[in-house]
Amino acid sequence: MRITTRGQLAVSAMTDLALRQKMRPVALSTISARQGTSLSYLEQLFSALRRAGLVDSTRGPGGGYTLARRTDQVSVAEIILAVENLKADDLQNLGTGQAAQVKTMTGELWTTFNSRVMEYLQSVTLQDLVAQQLEKGGVPDEAALPAAAAKPKLAPKPRPLMARVGVPNSVFALGSMPLLQRR
């Protein structure tokens, strides 16, 4: 079993989603800002999670993602299996003779190792991860986002100058003014 950064980010993003969904969809842009992950990469991950039936998506304004099941019904193993390409075997790069030799010599070791890792990942639920995060210090407020993720504050728009009496407000009005007033 390979657990790559892709799987780690998926578990982290799902934990973030579980902490913040509160009966409304969570936009991937907010998860991206909190996690420091690119939005397009999260879209790929959540597409795989949606196909696996772990999240539901809502389109339109106020849309985003919510968990498809309760947190105690989603295991870390399900999340990793949904986003990792685990169909490819680690022995795929070896020749056929070498692969057969490695499988016969240490096949039982790696099979046992993989099954133990899978058992552990299946025993850890999203609810366990949420509880760990809440013990560490709870859910930070939206205002506690990094400065780069927060929207920049724009300077107030300057007020237009009030039109003064006797001063033309366009180039075309200059032609209608008497010659003495122009100076």
N, C-alpha and C positions, 0 to 999 in steps of 0.2 A: 504494500500500500504506500502510495506517495501522497504526502500532504504538502502541497506547494503554497506559495504566497496567495495564490488564487483561493484556495480553501480557507486559509487563515483570514483573508479579507472578507470572504463570504460569511464566516462565523461572526466576525466582528460587526459587520453591517447588519446581520440578522439580530444580534444582541442590541445594537443601537435602535433598530426598528421596534423590537419588543419593549424597550424602555420608554419609547416616546409615542407609540401609536394612539393610546387613549381614545379609542373609538373613532378616530379619524385617520385618513391616509397620511403617510409621511412622504414628502417629496424627496426624491433621490438627491436633489441639489443640496438639501440640508444635511443629509447623511454624508455626502461628498465633502462638504465644508468641515464637518466635525471630524471625519476620519482622515482627511488629507488625501483622498483618493480621487482620481479623475472621474468625472461624471460618466464619460463614455464607457469606462471600465466597469463601473457599477451597473450601468445599463445592461452590459453583457452578462454580468453575474446574476442580476435579478431576472433577466430573461430565462436563464437556466433554472433558477429557483421557481419561477412561475410555471414553467413546463413540468417541473417535478411536483407541483401542487403544494408548495410550501408557502407561497405568498399569493395574494390577490392584488390585481392592479385596478385603479380607478382613473379614468381619463378626465381631462378637462380641468378647469380652474378648481383649485382645492383638491386636485387628484394626487395620487401617489400610490404607495404600497401599504398593505396591511398583512398581518399574518393570516394564513388560511386556516390554521388550527391553533388551539391553545398552546401556550409556551411549554406546558408539561407534556405535550404530545409530540414535540419536535425534538429529535435527538441531533447531536452534533454530527453523528455519522451520516444522517440523512442530508444534512446541509453539504457536507464535504462530497458525498457521492453525487449530489446534484450538479455541482460545479466542476469537479475534477474529471478528467478524461481517464477513468480507471480501466477502460477496456484494453488499453495497450499494456502489455506485460513488460516488466523490467528486462526480460530476457530477449526482447524482440531484436536487439541489435547484434546478438550473437548468431553465429552460424547454426545450422540445424544440429550438427553433431555436438558442438559445444553446449548448446542449450540443453540437450538431452543429458549430457554428462553432469552439468550443474544441477539440474533437477533431480537426478538420482542421488548425487552426493549430499546436497544440502536442502533438497526440496522440502523435507519434513520440517526442518528448522524454520524456513521462511513461511511455510504454510501455518505453522503454529504461531509464529510471531504476528503474522497478519490477522489471524483470527482473534488473538488476545487484544491487539490494538483496536480491532473493530468492536469487540465486546465492550471495551472501555468507552469508546466513543459513543456507542449506543446507550451506555448507562448514564451519560451526561446529557441532560436536557437543556433546552434554552432557558427554562425557568431557573435552573441551577446557575447559569451564567448571569442572568438578571439579578438573582439574589446576591451573587458575589459583587456585582457592580454597585448595588445599593448599599452593601456593607462597607465598601471602600469609600463611600462619600456621597452616594445618591446620584441623581441625574442633575447635571449642571443646567442652569437656566439658559434660555436661548440668548440672553444678553451676554453670557460668558463665552461666546464664540470668539475665536481669534480675530484680531483686527483685520486681517486679510479677508476673512470670510464675511465680515460685517459689511453692510452696504455703506459706501462712502457718503458722508453728509455733504450735500451741495450747499454752496453759498446762496443766500436769498437772492432772488431776482431783483436787479436794480429797478427802482421805480422810474417810470418815464418822466421826463421833465414836463412840467406844466406849460401849456402854450401861453406865451406872453402876448399881451395885447399889442397890436401894431407890428408884430414880427411874423413874417410869412412862415408857414410850416411846410412849404414845398418849393421846389425850384420853379414850378409853374406859376406860383403866386408872385414871384419876383417881377414878372413882366407886367402885372397889373398895378404895381405900386407906382406912385408918382415919383419922378426923378429926384426931387429934393429929399424924399424920405429914405432913399437908398443909401445915402451917405451916412 
